[in-house]
Amino acid sequence: MPAFDIEAVTRELRAAGCVFAEDEARLLVHTARSTGELAGLVARRVAGNPLEYVLGWAEFKGLRVGVRAGVFVPRRRSALLVDEALALAEADPPRTVLDLCCGSGALGLALISELCGHRDPLPDLYAADIDPVAADCARWNLAGVGGRVYQGDLFDALPARLRGRIDILLANTPYVPSEFLARMPPEARDHEPAAALDGGPDGLDLARRTAAAAPAWLAPGGCLLIEIGTDQIPAATALLTGSGFAARIARSAELGATVAIGLPATATSGP
């Protein structure tokens, strides 16, 4: 491997405003195979491209998930969705899992990876996204775990044979209210697809559509998990109960995350 000047890279990144310049410099240096390639990677990062796009992967729950330009970058806080789904899976092993609005497929990949070695057989994994670039990225990520990925608008993307068969439905629907998009960090606002961020006037447009349609697709006893903002708890609770679910809210101060969980209406508490 060529000798790279990591201190020089760190200085260049820091001058460009990268808060974690030293850590990013190490990752870029480790990725580059030549000084010319490193210069190109650093130039892209300095120009404001998300680090994950520059590297070609994002770290999520200990996994390297492939990402590409135009695909939503999985956030650390979304680990709460996976953790809550894992708890449900341990209490009642699922046969079928759906990762809806899947982006790179990170949630489904992480859940199946967590279940590996603990469950045999593993549940069938399906994923769907409206964006063809995201769906193609998810296919690449999920090929190793046998995941099947479909492209289309929410449940319209799915084969009819899945109706009434889904045990765990993970839905990382966009939940940023439209008026707040302009306040997002430039890396997200200028590079990630608006459809993966914009949740409509109150941020819950797709969550509302998902909750309304989910009962027809869930198996008896099936559960729906949706990532939301903390200020959306009352509205998310109402949309879940309005769709026939018993609602539970999970929060993680460490991750800064909130998940609304739709349980069977007869459930009185979560696992």
Helices and strands as residue ranges (DSSP letters): H 6-15, H 21-31, H 35-46, H 51-55, E 57-60, E 63-66, G 76-78, H 79-91, E 96-100, H 106-115, E 124-129, H 132-142, G 143-145, E 148-151, G 154-157, G 160-162, E 166-171, G 178-183, H 186-191, G 194-196, H 205-217, E 218-228, G 230-232, H 233-242, E 246-252, E 257-263
